Amino acid sequence: MDQSTLTTFLIIHLAVAALYAILIITRKSSLTPANILPIVCIPIFGILSAATADMVFIFKKVDQDTETVETLTLTEDIYWKSIKRRDEAQNIVPLEEALIINDRQTRKKLILEMLLDDPLKNIDILLLARENNDVDTAHYANTSIAKIQRDFQLQVQKLTAAHESNPNDIELLNSYIDTLRKFIESGLSEAYLLTKQRIVYAELLEKKIKLAGWDKETLYQKIHNCLALKDINTAVNAVEILKDHFPDEEQTWICALETSVAGLDAVRLADTLLEIQQRKIEWSPSGKEQIQAWLKV
């Protein structure tokens, strides 16, 4: 091949490569800017590989939205895009499945969507995603988790100060209790901090009972928190109140069983099982599942 032919070939290659680079930069190609260098530096094969990749992408995604993950940023309305896709009955792979099948594109897109949606409702999946081998997935998950923690901490600080200023404000106290409960249940607190939070939570529930009296939901919360703190005696006392006032509620007996088991009290457990058998309790499917280890109903 003489010099002039080689020069002409290189000029044509560079022209086509430049055109492809423009298509990539303007997002008219499915490839990313990282692909530009090999396209320019590898004669013929670079351009052919890029064209082949684009053709595969087009045929594979013929009935789907072809927007790539790299075009999504936190300034875009990803949440509403996902709603439109659901309305159009397109397949949205749940994040759990994306993590399992290692679908990098879907995984990143759903993580970004969570940042603009409600990350708290997906906290279990975010905690799993932050351990993923994919750097971007782990980064997005950690970003969401850090934001949730920061928001909770700020809310708790504000409510703590407000409650100290107005200790008899029952509505404020309820907000404080609800926020702290959500923080505890999120699973985002380290062991030492979690114990401190539960101690504060127990004190707030006691204040609520003194100010407004007890109700069954407050007692349920108190029992579960006491069991987490291994305060079995306080939990037993709360269970007895439930049994006296709500003897036909399935949750009363679920709490009674949990308290007996947590306290390793075989006698109390046997008595509780006998009481359950003597009552006509309408068990929900969830309730039956919770007690099936001890009793068939």
C-alpha positions, 0 to 999 in steps of 0.5 A: 500500500503506497503512501497516498493510499494510506494517507487517504485511508487514515483521513477517511477513518478519522472522518468516520471516527469523528462522526461517530464521536459526535453521535456518542457525545450527542447521545444518538449512539448507545455507546459512552464517551469512554468508547471514543478512544478505541474507535479513533485509535483502532482502524476499521475494527474500532468503527465496526465494533461500535456499529455492531454494538449499536445494532445489537442495542437497537434490536435488543431494545426495539420495544423499550426506551433506549435512554442509557443509565449514563444520561440519568442524573439527579436533576432529572425527574426519574421518578415520573419517568418510572411512573410512565413506564408502569402505565405503559405496562413495560417490564420494570425489574425489581431491584432485588432481581437486578442485584441477583442477576447482576443487571448493571444498567437496571440496577443503577437506574433503580438506585437513582430512582430511589434517590428521588422517590422515598428511599426509606421504604426501600432501606432493606434493599439499599443496605444490600445494594451498598455491599454490591461489587459494582462501584456505582451501585454501592455509591448510589446506595451509600448516598441514599443511606447517608441522606436517610441517616442525616435526615433522621438525625436532624429530625430527632434533634429538632424534636428533642429540643422542641419536646424539652421546651414543651414537655406536655404537648402530646402532639409533639410527643407523638411526632417525636415517638413516631420519628424515633420509632422509624429511625430505630426500625430502619436498621441504620443505627449501630448497636450502641446508638440503637440501645441509647435510642431504645432507652429514650424511646421507652422513656417517651412511651412512659411519658405518653402513657402518663400524659394521655393514658395507654392504648393498645398500639402504645402497649404493643410498641412498649412490649416490643421495645422492652423485649429488644432491651431485655426488660422482660418484667416490664413487657410482662406487665404490659402484656397482662394489661392487654390480656385484661382489656383486649383478650380477643385481639390476636396481637395480644396473644402474639405479644404474650407468646413473644414475651414468654419465649424471650424470657425463657419462661416455659411455665408462662408459655404453657399457660399462654398456649392453654389460654389461647386454645380456650378462646375464640380468636379470629386469626389473620393469615399473618397471625397464624404464620407468627404463632405456627411454631407453637400452635396450630389454629 
